[in-house]
Amino acid sequence: MKGKKTMKALRSHTFGFIGAGKMGQALIQGLLSQGVAPRAILVADPSAVMRRQARRLGIRPASDNCEVACRASVVVLAVKPQHMAAALEEIAPCLTRSQLVISIAAGITLRWLQGRLRRVAVIRAMPNLPATVRQGFTAITLGRLASARHRALAQAFFGAAGHVCELPERMFDAITAVSGSGPAYVFFLVRAWEDAARALGLPATVAACAIRQTLNGSMRLLEASGDSADALISRVASKGGTTEAALKVLARRQVSKHLLEALRAAARRSKALSWS
């Protein structure tokens, strides 16, 4: 029933994307997967490549940003932060109180957005790269004019590309460090793990396959078991065994401490880059 309500909510709107990069396209794919018709999606992007990709999805590119703002009931701001001021200056006169604006631009605060869109409900969101395979994590925070109806619509919209969580905006620097930047930490680990596996003598193809399958299987086990990470570690690491030997090295090298330092650095940088 929840799925049917979600699809119904999405299908009753027209979605306009200003910017159609990787994240914009991921969100468009999510809408299409929920049965939103291509004709109910508009895209404006200065890149001919992006416009061609939109056409391949069956979506007709809009002539300009103003067409998106005039025709869409939900306007998604998916431009780079440095292009946001120009985009808002262009579309602000076209927007009405009946519309919802969703920004996925990193670092641009609700205060900054609402100051330029005084009459319109605004929601700020921080999705991450796995949304491109509909396994994303998106944090949302509501502007002062956003209602419960807008919240439900944003949850359905981002839910089509993964998991959604509502947070106060003061936590957005932290969630940017944890989930926004998080995929890069995983890829960094995979690269280091593969290098180490090859150093032990494994063929590169075997190392890559073993590590990816171990990661995928471990995450599925973590989700399916309901156990904590600590509990699962104890299931793998027997007293005096190989896993315990490896874990002792990680503890001695203070890997947990260094991870915390890395996330704090990312959160500080997020705060420094914010537009308020």
C-alpha positions as CSV (number, residue, x, y, z in Angstrom):
1,M,0.0,0.0,0.0
2,K,2.8,2.4,0.9
3,G,4.4,1.8,-2.5
4,K,1.1,2.5,-4.3
5,K,0.7,5.7,-2.4
6,T,4.2,6.8,-3.2
7,M,3.7,6.1,-6.9
8,K,0.4,8.0,-6.9
9,A,2.0,11.0,-5.1
10,L,4.8,11.2,-7.6
11,R,2.6,10.7,-10.7
12,S,0.5,13.7,-9.8
13,H,3.4,16.1,-10.2
14,T,5.5,17.5,-13.0
15,F,9.2,17.5,-12.2
16,G,11.6,20.0,-13.6
17,F,15.4,19.6,-13.4
18,I,17.7,22.5,-13.7
19,G,20.9,20.7,-14.3
20,A,21.1,17.0,-15.5
21,G,24.4,15.7,-14.3
22,K,25.0,12.3,-12.8
23,M,22.9,13.0,-9.7
24,G,20.1,14.6,-11.7
25,Q,20.0,11.7,-14.1
26,A,19.9,9.2,-11.2
27,L,16.9,11.0,-9.7
28,I,15.2,11.0,-13.1
29,Q,15.8,7.3,-13.4
30,G,14.2,6.9,-10.0
31,L,11.1,8.8,-11.1
32,L,10.8,6.7,-14.2
33,S,11.1,3.5,-12.2
34,Q,8.1,4.6,-10.1
35,G,6.0,5.1,-13.2
36,V,6.3,8.8,-13.7
37,A,5.8,9.5,-17.4
38,P,8.7,11.0,-19.4
39,R,6.4,13.8,-20.5
40,A,6.0,14.8,-16.8
41,I,9.7,15.5,-16.5
42,L,11.5,18.5,-17.9
43,V,15.2,19.1,-18.1
44,A,17.3,22.2,-18.7
45,D,21.0,21.9,-19.1
46,P,23.5,23.9,-21.1
47,S,25.4,20.7,-22.0
48,A,24.5,19.2,-25.4
49,V,25.7,15.8,-24.0
50,M,23.3,16.0,-21.0
51,R,20.4,17.0,-23.3
52,R,21.1,14.0,-25.6
53,Q,21.1,11.7,-22.5
54,A,17.8,13.2,-21.4
55,R,16.4,12.4,-24.9
56,R,17.6,8.8,-24.6
57,L,15.4,8.6,-21.5
58,G,12.4,9.8,-23.5
59,I,12.5,13.3,-21.9
60,R,12.2,16.4,-24.0
61,P,14.8,19.0,-22.9
62,A,13.3,22.4,-22.0
63,S,14.3,25.4,-24.0
64,D,15.7,27.2,-20.9
65,N,15.5,27.4,-17.1
66,C,12.4,29.6,-17.2
67,E,10.4,27.0,-19.0
68,V,11.2,24.5,-16.3
69,A,10.2,27.0,-13.6
70,C,7.0,27.9,-15.3
71,R,5.8,24.3,-16.1
72,A,7.0,22.1,-13.2
73,S,5.2,21.7,-9.9
74,V,8.5,20.5,-8.4
75,V,11.7,22.2,-9.4
76,V,14.9,20.4,-8.7
77,L,18.1,22.5,-8.5
78,A,20.8,20.2,-9.6
79,V,23.4,22.8,-10.7
80,K,26.9,23.2,-9.3
81,P,27.0,25.7,-6.3
82,Q,28.9,28.3,-8.3
83,H,26.1,28.4,-10.9
84,M,23.2,28.6,-8.3
85,A,23.0,32.4,-8.0
86,A,22.6,32.9,-11.7
87,A,20.0,30.1,-11.9
88,L,17.9,31.5,-9.1
89,E,18.0,35.0,-10.5
90,E,16.7,33.6,-13.7
91,I,13.8,31.5,-12.3
92,A,12.7,33.4,-9.2
93,P,10.2,35.6,-11.1
94,C,8.6,32.6,-12.6
95,L,8.0,30.6,-9.4
96,T,4.7,30.7,-7.4
97,R,3.6,29.7,-3.9
98,S,2.1,26.4,-5.3
99,Q,5.5,25.0,-6.3
100,L,8.2,23.2,-4.3
101,V,11.9,23.8,-4.9
102,I,14.4,21.1,-4.0
103,S,18.1,21.9,-3.9
104,I,20.7,19.1,-4.1
105,A,23.6,21.6,-4.3
106,A,26.3,20.9,-1.7
107,G,26.9,23.7,0.9
108,I,24.0,26.0,-0.1
109,T,21.9,26.6,3.0
110,L,18.2,27.0,3.4
111,R,18.7,30.6,4.6
112,W,20.6,31.5,1.4
113,L,18.0,29.8,-0.8
114,Q,14.9,31.1,1.1
115,G,16.4,34.6,1.0
116,R,16.1,34.5,-2.8
117,L,12.9,32.4,-3.0
118,R,10.8,34.2,-0.4
119,R,7.4,33.0,-1.5
120,V,8.3,29.4,-2.4
121,A,8.6,26.2,-0.2
122,V,12.2,25.0,-0.3
123,I,13.8,21.7,0.8
124,R,17.5,21.1,0.9
125,A,18.9,17.6,0.2
126,M,22.2,15.8,0.4
127,P,22.1,12.6,-1.8
128,N,25.1,10.4,-2.5
129,L,26.6,8.6,-5.5
130,P,24.9,5.2,-5.0
131,A,21.7,6.9,-5.9
132,T,22.9,6.3,-9.5
133,V,22.1,2.6,-8.9
134,R,19.0,3.3,-6.7
135,Q,21.0,2.5,-3.5
136,G,21.6,6.0,-2.3
137,F,21.3,7.7,1.1
138,T,19.7,11.1,1.1
139,A,19.3,13.5,4.0
140,I,16.7,16.2,3.7
141,T,15.9,19.3,5.7
142,L,12.8,21.5,5.3
143,G,12.6,25.2,4.9
144,R,10.2,27.4,6.9
145,L,7.5,27.3,4.2
146,A,7.6,23.5,3.6
147,S,4.6,21.5,4.8
148,A,4.0,17.9,5.8
149,R,2.8,17.4,2.2
150,H,6.1,18.7,0.9
151,R,8.0,16.4,3.3
152,A,6.0,13.3,2.1
153,L,6.7,14.3,-1.5
154,A,10.4,14.8,-1.0
155,Q,10.6,11.4,0.8
156,A,8.8,9.7,-2.1
157,F,11.0,11.5,-4.6
158,F,14.4,10.6,-3.0
159,G,13.0,7.2,-1.9
160,A,12.8,6.2,-5.5
161,A,16.6,6.3,-5.5
162,G,17.3,4.7,-2.1
163,H,16.9,5.6,1.6
164,V,15.8,9.0,2.9
165,C,16.4,10.5,6.4
166,E,15.2,13.9,7.7
167,L,17.8,15.8,9.7
168,P,18.1,19.3,11.1
169,E,20.2,21.5,8.9
170,R,22.8,21.9,11.6
171,M,23.7,18.2,11.0
172,F,24.3,18.6,7.3
173,D,28.1,19.1,7.6
174,A,28.3,15.8,9.5
175,I,26.1,13.9,7.1
176,T,28.0,15.3,4.2
177,A,31.2,13.9,5.8
178,V,29.6,10.5,6.6
179,S,27.4,9.7,3.6
180,G,28.0,12.4,1.0
181,S,31.7,11.7,0.9
182,G,31.3,8.2,2.3
183,P,31.4,6.2,-1.0
184,A,34.9,7.6,-1.6
185,Y,36.1,6.0,1.7
186,V,34.8,2.6,0.5
187,F,36.5,2.9,-2.8
188,F,39.7,4.0,-1.1
189,L,39.5,0.9,1.1
190,V,38.9,-1.3,-1.9
191,R,41.9,0.1,-3.7
192,A,44.1,-0.4,-0.6
193,W,42.7,-3.9,-0.1
194,E,43.4,-4.9,-3.7
195,D,46.9,-3.5,-3.5
196,A,47.5,-5.6,-0.3
197,A,46.0,-8.7,-1.9
198,R,48.3,-8.4,-4.9
199,A,51.3,-7.9,-2.6
200,L,50.4,-11.3,-1.0
201,G,50.7,-12.9,-4.5
202,L,47.1,-13.1,-5.6
203,P,46.3,-12.4,-9.3
204,A,44.7,-9.0,-9.8
205,T,41.4,-10.5,-11.1
206,V,41.1,-12.9,-8.2
207,A,41.9,-10.2,-5.7
208,A,39.2,-7.8,-7.2
209,C,36.5,-10.5,-7.3
210,A,37.3,-11.8,-3.8
211,I,37.2,-8.3,-2.3
212,R,34.0,-7.2,-4.0
213,Q,32.2,-10.3,-3.1
214,T,33.4,-10.2,0.5
215,L,32.2,-6.6,0.7
216,N,28.8,-7.3,-0.9
217,G,28.3,-10.4,1.2
218,S,29.3,-8.8,4.4
219,M,27.0,-5.9,3.9
220,R,24.1,-8.2,3.1
221,L,24.8,-10.2,6.2
222,L,25.0,-7.1,8.3
223,E,21.6,-6.0,7.1
224,A,19.9,-9.4,7.2
225,S,21.2,-10.6,10.6
226,G,20.2,-7.5,12.6
227,D,23.4,-7.9,14.6
228,S,25.8,-5.1,15.4
229,A,29.1,-4.8,13.7
230,D,30.8,-5.8,17.0
231,A,28.7,-9.0,17.2
232,L,29.6,-9.9,13.7
233,I,33.3,-9.2,14.3
234,S,33.2,-11.7,17.1
235,R,31.7,-14.3,14.8
236,V,34.6,-14.0,12.4
237,A,37.5,-13.5,14.8
238,S,38.3,-16.5,16.9
239,K,40.8,-16.4,19.8
240,G,44.4,-16.6,18.5
241,G,43.3,-16.9,14.9
242,T,44.1,-15.1,11.7
243,T,41.4,-12.4,11.9
244,E,42.4,-11.5,15.5
245,A,46.0,-11.0,14.3
246,A,44.8,-8.6,11.6
247,L,42.5,-6.7,13.9
248,K,45.3,-6.2,16.4
249,V,47.3,-4.5,13.7
250,L,44.4,-2.2,12.9
251,A,43.9,-1.4,16.5
252,R,47.6,-0.7,17.1
253,R,47.6,1.6,14.1
254,Q,44.6,3.4,15.5
255,V,42.6,3.1,12.3
256,S,39.3,4.1,14.1
257,K,41.0,7.3,15.4
258,H,42.2,8.2,11.9
259,L,38.8,7.6,10.4
260,L,37.3,10.0,13.0
261,E,40.0,12.6,12.0
262,A,39.1,12.1,8.3
263,L,35.4,12.7,8.9
264,R,36.1,15.7,11.1
265,A,38.2,17.2,8.3
266,A,35.4,16.6,5.7
267,A,32.8,18.2,8.1
268,R,35.0,21.2,8.6
269,R,35.5,21.6,4.9
270,S,31.8,21.3,4.3
271,K,31.1,24.1,6.8
272,A,33.8,26.3,5.3
273,L,32.3,25.9,1.8
274,S,28.7,26.6,2.9
275,W,26.8,29.6,1.6
276,S,24.6,31.1,4.3
